[in-house]
Amino acid sequence: MPRQIATDWTSEAAIKRAAAAVRAPVTVENPAPYQRRIAEMEAQRAELVAELRTALASQIDRVELDLVTERCVIHYRLTTGVNLASPRGFEPRLPP
């Protein structure tokens, strides 16, 4: 039985029917809701792409490409949240 199913599904006639079904236009009575949803999803996709580019740009300091070895080195920005100040000497206070 499984062989018969495989034979039926791989026959030239079955393949032609499947190809015709895929090529057939999909029609709906009212396409407007689908078109609106597609537009909403496209706007969301565009926002995500913009956020991704911003996130990447904020994390990457520079990219170096060695044309001889064809190697690429990515230097990242590190944000530790720790601020360091160089030590200063004794400074007298200004009079009030």
N, C-alpha and C positions, 0 to 999 in steps of 0.2 A: 504494500500500500504506500509506504513512504516514497518508493521509487516512482510510482505512478504520479504522485503529487509533484515530485521534482520534475518529472518529464512534462507534466501538464504546464507547470509554471515556467519552464525554460523553453517551451516550444516557441517557434517563430510567431505563431498566431497570438499566443499569450503576451509575448514581448511587444508586438505591434499594438495590442489592445491597451497595455499598460502605458506605452509611449503616447498613444492618442489621448488617454485619460489625463496624463500629465500636461499635455499641450493644450487641452481644452480650456477655454476661458472660464474663470470662476465668476459667476454673476450672483449678485444679491439684489433683493428688491429695493433696498434703500442703502446705498453705500456711504451716505454722509456720516453716520456714527463711526464707521470704520476709518474713514478719512480723518475725522477729528482726532480719534485715538492715535492714529499713526502720526499726526502732526504733533500731538502732545508728547509722544514717546521720542520723536525726533528732537524736540526742544530739550527734553531731559537728557538725551544722549549728548547734545551739543554742550549743555551745562557741565556734564560729567567730564567731557574732553577738556573743557576750559579749566576745570578744577584740577584735573590731573596734570595739565601743563603747568599750572601755577605751583602745585605741590612739588613737581619735579624741579622746576626752576628755583624754588626756595631751598631745596636740598642739595643741589649740585653746585659746587663752586666753579669748577672748570673741567673741561675734557681735553686731554692731550692725545693727539694722534701721531704716531711715529710712522712716517711714510716709508722708511726703509724696512722696518720689521713688520709693518702693517698691524701694529698693536695699538690698542686704545686703553688709556688709563683715565678713569673717572675719579675726580677728587670731590669728596662730599663736604658739605658744611656740617660742622658739629655744633649743636646747641645744647650746652650742658646746664644752662641756667645759673652758672657761677660766674660772677663778675670779679675780675682780678684788677687790682690797681697797683701801679708801681709804688714802692715805698717812698715816702717823702721825709725830708728832714724836719727838725723842729721849726715850726713857724710861729713867731709871736702873734698873739691876737691883736687885732686892731682895737684902738680905744673906742669905747661906746659913744 
